[in-house]
Amino acid sequence: MKIIFTAIMIATLAGCSTGTSTYFAQKDIDSIKKGVTSERSVLSMFGTPTSQSVDSQGNKKYRWDYDYDSGAGDDQVEVKTVDVTINKHGLVDSYDSYLRQ
């Protein structure tokens, strides 16, 4: 019985999220402050980034993507992306977010 329930839950959730990152709310994005918000805070808010790199000045660049498909069969997919750059002092240097549908 547990196996059947688990299989049903996995199939249901698979129809809802196709992204590689955890859902994030607009209020979390709005709470980011340049020069104030720490790297630790950003990682705590958004979880494991979809991708990360370091630029030539040593700044860390993080990206989070979240893809959501309602599963209604209408091919409507919402993609939220947040890009954050952390400076050498461990604080947000810049950030950007956008939504595609």
C-alpha positions in Angstrom: 0.0 0.0 0.0 2.8 2.4 0.8 4.5 1.7 -2.5 1.3 2.5 -4.4 0.8 5.7 -2.4 4.4 6.8 -3.0 4.1 6.1 -6.7 0.9 8.2 -7.0 2.5 11.1 -5.1 5.6 11.0 -7.3 3.5 11.0 -10.5 1.3 13.9 -9.1 4.3 16.0 -8.1 6.1 15.3 -11.4 3.2 17.0 -13.2 3.6 20.1 -11.1 7.2 20.9 -11.1 9.8 20.4 -13.8 12.4 22.7 -12.4 15.6 21.9 -10.6 15.1 24.3 -7.8 12.6 24.9 -4.9 9.7 27.3 -5.4 10.5 30.8 -4.2 8.0 33.6 -3.4 8.2 37.2 -4.7 8.4 38.4 -1.1 11.8 36.6 -0.8 13.1 38.3 -3.9 11.8 41.7 -2.7 13.6 41.2 0.6 17.1 41.2 -1.0 19.0 44.4 -0.3 22.2 45.2 -2.2 25.2 45.5 0.2 23.1 44.3 3.1 21.8 40.8 2.4 24.4 38.1 3.1 25.3 35.1 0.9 24.1 32.8 3.8 20.7 34.6 3.8 20.3 34.2 0.1 21.2 30.5 0.2 18.8 30.0 3.1 15.9 31.7 1.3 16.3 30.0 -2.1 18.1 26.7 -1.3 20.5 25.0 -3.6 21.1 27.1 -6.7 20.4 25.7 -10.2 23.8 26.9 -11.2 26.8 28.8 -9.8 30.0 30.3 -11.0 32.8 32.7 -10.0 33.6 35.7 -12.3 37.1 37.1 -13.0 36.9 39.5 -10.0 36.1 36.6 -7.6 32.4 37.4 -7.2 30.1 34.4 -6.8 27.2 34.2 -9.3 24.1 32.1 -8.3 21.0 31.3 -10.4 17.8 29.7 -9.3 15.2 28.5 -11.8 11.7 27.2 -10.9 9.5 25.8 -13.7 5.9 25.1 -12.9 3.4 23.3 -15.0 -0.1 23.2 -13.7 -0.6 19.7 -15.2 -3.9 20.9 -16.7 -2.8 19.8 -20.2 -2.8 23.4 -21.4 1.0 23.6 -21.8 1.1 26.7 -19.7 4.6 26.7 -18.0 5.7 29.5 -15.6 9.5 29.9 -15.3 10.8 32.1 -12.5 14.5 32.9 -12.5 16.6 34.8 -9.9 20.2 35.7 -10.5 22.3 36.9 -7.5 25.9 38.1 -7.5 27.8 38.0 -4.1 30.8 40.2 -3.7 34.1 39.3 -2.0 32.7 40.6 1.3 29.9 38.0 1.2 27.1 40.5 0.5 24.7 40.9 -2.4 26.3 43.0 -5.1 23.5 42.8 -7.6 20.4 40.7 -8.4 17.7 40.3 -11.0 14.6 38.3 -11.3 12.2 37.6 -14.1 9.1 35.5 -15.0 8.4 33.8 -18.3 5.1 32.2 -19.2 
